[in-house]
Amino acid sequence: MKVLVTGFNGQLGYDVVKELESRQIECIGTDLQDFDITDREATIKFTKEYSPDAIVHCAAYTAVDRAEDDEETCRRVNVDGSANLALAASQLGAKILYVSTDYVYGGEGEEPFEVNDPTAPKSVYGRTKLEGEDAVKRHTDKYFIVRTSWVFGINGNNFVKTMLRLGAERDELNVVCDQIGSPTYTPDLARLICDLIMTEKYGTYHGTNENFCSWAEFAAMIMTLGGRKTKINPILSSQYPAKAARPLNSRLSKACLDRAGIDRLPTWQNALGRYMEELKGDLI
């Protein structure tokens, strides 16, 4: 098998390439310096020359608040770019895996969302990621859609690194406590992605680490494992206004993985412990 991975400079794309290489699967990690996914001609040309058996599409516009003021760019990347890659995959007869998000749901209630539950995104980012899913489906039947949440990994910035940095500077921090979801470690998600693309079990999946928590609970665990004494003050989302609305309920059901016979990921607590070990040399 030969795999093309977009968004290699990001957290997930980096770890997907690492996982493929560890399995001795031929792959190439690409980013904007290689080709612009919003340019259909360039996308088709590059993919045709590499001729992969599968495309793992991790590249995305993920600046959630900025997207509210820059919808055009966000849509071009998340919708048009995804359509271009799906078209390229279709022309090659290749599989495509599109990484999506918990933001496609409205965030109501307390039950974990199933893959077929109604979607109701509340932000430009969420809407464009959902439209990206639809664009992939329009161009090919050989697709996997993997919705994930709250990702953290070694390559790039994330909530864990931000909390550790702020924890070294401040005695206390206010962190929202009414948004509930699953922190997801990119090496674990990369393994799931690589497991999926080796199959023909096409469809939509949820891929997150097991168990749920609030951002405040996540922050408190980060401080404990990172040796920080910073106090975490739980606050409501309404007390921390942001330009883009965040879903309060980001719980995603993994029953879809069970039905497909795909292993679930470890707990987020286990994943965070392993990530802290990975970060150890960088901790202040």
ROSE-869902 format. One line per 10 residues: number of its first residue (from 0); their letters; for each residue x negated, y, z of C-alpha. Coordinates in steps of 0.2 Angstrom, whole numbers, padded with zeros to 4 digits. Last residue first. Example, Ala and Ser with C-alpha at 12.3 -4.5 7.8 and 13.67 -1.06 7.14 Angstrom:
REM ROSE-869902
1> sa> -0068,-0005,0036 ~ -0062,-0022,0039
END
This chain:
REM ROSE-869902
283> ildgkleemy> -0050,0119,0162 ~ -0044,0104,0153 ~ -0053,0100,0136 ~ -0062,0085,0141 ~ -0047,0077,0149 ~ -0036,0080,0134 ~ -0035,0061,0128 ~ -0033,0056,0147 ~ -0019,0069,0148 ~ -0011,0062,0132
273> rglanqwtpl> -0011,0044,0140 ~ -0002,0051,0155 ~ 0010,0060,0144 ~ 0014,0045,0135 ~ 0018,0034,0150 ~ 0030,0048,0157 ~ 0038,0050,0139 ~ 0042,0031,0141 ~ 0035,0019,0128 ~ 0042,0019,0110
263> rdigardlca> 0056,0007,0104 ~ 0051,-0008,0093 ~ 0060,-0010,0077 ~ 0073,-0024,0075 ~ 0084,-0013,0064 ~ 0098,-0014,0076 ~ 0087,-0010,0090 ~ 0080,0005,0081 ~ 0097,0012,0078 ~ 0101,0010,0096
253> kslrsnlpra> 0088,0023,0099 ~ 0100,0037,0105 ~ 0094,0055,0105 ~ 0096,0066,0120 ~ 0094,0084,0114 ~ 0108,0091,0124 ~ 0106,0110,0127 ~ 0103,0113,0109 ~ 0092,0129,0107 ~ 0099,0145,0100
243> akapyqssli> 0087,0155,0090 ~ 0082,0173,0095 ~ 0077,0168,0113 ~ 0085,0173,0129 ~ 0077,0165,0145 ~ 0091,0168,0159 ~ 0104,0161,0147 ~ 0093,0146,0145 ~ 0095,0143,0164 ~ 0080,0143,0176
233> pniktkrggl> 0070,0130,0185 ~ 0055,0138,0194 ~ 0039,0128,0192 ~ 0026,0131,0205 ~ 0008,0131,0198 ~ -0004,0120,0208 ~ -0012,0112,0193 ~ -0021,0095,0193 ~ -0016,0091,0175 ~ -0005,0076,0180
223> tmimaafeaw> 0005,0087,0193 ~ 0006,0102,0182 ~ 0012,0092,0167 ~ 0025,0083,0178 ~ 0032,0100,0183 ~ 0032,0106,0165 ~ 0042,0090,0160 ~ 0054,0093,0174 ~ 0057,0111,0169 ~ 0059,0106,0150
213> scfnentghy> 0072,0095,0156 ~ 0071,0076,0156 ~ 0075,0060,0146 ~ 0069,0042,0145 ~ 0060,0034,0130 ~ 0048,0042,0118 ~ 0057,0048,0102 ~ 0061,0041,0085 ~ 0079,0042,0080 ~ 0083,0034,0063
203> tgyketmild> 0092,0037,0047 ~ 0092,0025,0032 ~ 0081,0012,0023 ~ 0075,-0004,0030 ~ 0064,-0008,0016 ~ 0049,-0011,0028 ~ 0031,-0006,0029 ~ 0037,0012,0029 ~ 0045,0009,0046 ~ 0030,0002,0055
193> cilraldpty> 0020,0017,0049 ~ 0033,0029,0056 ~ 0034,0020,0073 ~ 0016,0020,0075 ~ 0015,0039,0070 ~ 0029,0042,0084 ~ 0018,0034,0097 ~ 0002,0044,0091 ~ 0013,0060,0091 ~ 0019,0059,0109
183> tpsgiqdcvv> 0037,0063,0110 ~ 0046,0073,0125 ~ 0064,0067,0126 ~ 0078,0079,0129 ~ 0088,0090,0141 ~ 0090,0109,0140 ~ 0097,0115,0156 ~ 0081,0117,0166 ~ 0072,0131,0157 ~ 0055,0136,0164
173> nledreaglr> 0050,0150,0175 ~ 0032,0149,0180 ~ 0022,0151,0196 ~ 0004,0154,0203 ~ -0002,0159,0186 ~ -0018,0158,0175 ~ -0023,0140,0175 ~ -0005,0135,0174 ~ -0003,0146,0159 ~ -0016,0136,0150
163> lmtkvfnngn> -0009,0119,0156 ~ 0009,0124,0151 ~ 0003,0130,0134 ~ -0006,0114,0131 ~ 0009,0103,0136 ~ 0021,0114,0126 ~ 0012,0112,0109 ~ -0003,0119,0099 ~ -0012,0109,0086 ~ -0020,0092,0084
153> igfvwstrvi> -0020,0082,0100 ~ -0002,0078,0101 ~ 0015,0085,0107 ~ 0033,0083,0100 ~ 0048,0089,0108 ~ 0061,0080,0097 ~ 0063,0067,0083 ~ 0074,0063,0069 ~ 0067,0050,0057 ~ 0074,0049,0039
143> fykdthrkva> 0069,0034,0029 ~ 0072,0035,0010 ~ 0073,0023,-0005 ~ 0090,0029,-0011 ~ 0082,0044,-0019 ~ 0086,0062,-0025 ~ 0102,0067,-0016 ~ 0096,0058,0000 ~ 0080,0069,0001 ~ 0090,0085,-0002
133> degelktrgy> 0103,0080,0012 ~ 0089,0078,0024 ~ 0081,0094,0019 ~ 0099,0102,0022 ~ 0098,0095,0039 ~ 0081,0103,0042 ~ 0087,0119,0035 ~ 0102,0120,0046 ~ 0091,0116,0062 ~ 0078,0130,0057
123> vskpatpdnv> 0091,0142,0054 ~ 0099,0139,0071 ~ 0115,0131,0078 ~ 0115,0114,0069 ~ 0132,0105,0069 ~ 0129,0086,0065 ~ 0143,0074,0067 ~ 0137,0057,0075 ~ 0130,0044,0063 ~ 0113,0043,0070
113> efpeegeggy> 0120,0042,0088 ~ 0118,0057,0100 ~ 0114,0053,0118 ~ 0128,0058,0129 ~ 0128,0074,0140 ~ 0140,0085,0130 ~ 0136,0098,0117 ~ 0119,0100,0108 ~ 0125,0105,0091 ~ 0115,0092,0082
103> vydtsvylik> 0103,0095,0068 ~ 0091,0103,0081 ~ 0086,0085,0086 ~ 0074,0085,0071 ~ 0069,0078,0055 ~ 0053,0069,0048 ~ 0056,0063,0030 ~ 0050,0046,0025 ~ 0049,0043,0006 ~ 0048,0027,-0003
93> aglqsaalal> 0040,0026,-0021 ~ 0048,0023,-0038 ~ 0036,0035,-0045 ~ 0050,0047,-0052 ~ 0059,0044,-0036 ~ 0044,0049,-0025 ~ 0042,0065,-0035 ~ 0061,0069,-0033 ~ 0059,0066,-0015 ~ 0044,0078,-0014
83> nasgdvnvrr> 0053,0092,-0023 ~ 0068,0090,-0013 ~ 0058,0091,0003 ~ 0049,0107,-0003 ~ 0066,0115,-0008 ~ 0074,0111,0009 ~ 0061,0114,0023 ~ 0049,0124,0014 ~ 0060,0136,0003 ~ 0073,0136,0017
73> cteeddeard> 0061,0143,0030 ~ 0054,0155,0018 ~ 0071,0162,0014 ~ 0077,0161,0032 ~ 0063,0173,0038 ~ 0072,0183,0052 ~ 0080,0168,0061 ~ 0065,0157,0055 ~ 0054,0167,0067 ~ 0063,0159,0082
63> vatyaachvi> 0061,0141,0076 ~ 0043,0142,0069 ~ 0044,0124,0062 ~ 0043,0127,0044 ~ 0039,0109,0039 ~ 0026,0096,0033 ~ 0028,0079,0040 ~ 0034,0070,0024 ~ 0027,0052,0023 ~ 0026,0047,0005
53> adpsyektfk> 0026,0029,0000 ~ 0019,0018,-0014 ~ 0007,0033,-0019 ~ 0003,0038,-0037 ~ -0012,0050,-0033 ~ -0010,0059,-0050 ~ 0009,0058,-0050 ~ 0009,0065,-0032 ~ -0002,0080,-0037 ~ 0008,0084,-0053
43> itaerdtidf> 0025,0082,-0045 ~ 0021,0094,-0031 ~ 0012,0106,-0043 ~ 0028,0107,-0054 ~ 0040,0108,-0040 ~ 0031,0122,-0031 ~ 0038,0122,-0014 ~ 0027,0108,-0009 ~ 0012,0119,-0012 ~ -0003,0108,-0016
33> dqldtgicei> -0020,0103,-0009 ~ -0024,0119,0002 ~ -0006,0118,0008 ~ -0008,0102,0016 ~ -0013,0084,0012 ~ -0018,0068,0021 ~ -0022,0054,0009 ~ -0019,0035,0012 ~ -0026,0018,0009 ~ -0020,0007,0024
23> qrselekvvd> -0034,0000,0035 ~ -0022,-0001,0049 ~ -0033,0011,0059 ~ -0033,0022,0043 ~ -0014,0022,0043 ~ -0013,0027,0062 ~ -0026,0041,0059 ~ -0016,0047,0044 ~ 0000,0047,0055 ~ -0009,0056,0069
13> yglqgnfgtv> -0014,0071,0058 ~ 0003,0072,0050 ~ 0011,0073,0068 ~ 0001,0087,0075 ~ -0001,0098,0060 ~ -0015,0100,0048 ~ -0010,0084,0038 ~ 0007,0092,0034 ~ 0010,0080,0020 ~ 0005,0061,0020
3> lvkm> 0003,0051,0004 ~ 0002,0032,0006 ~ -0005,0018,-0004 ~ 0000,0000,0000
END
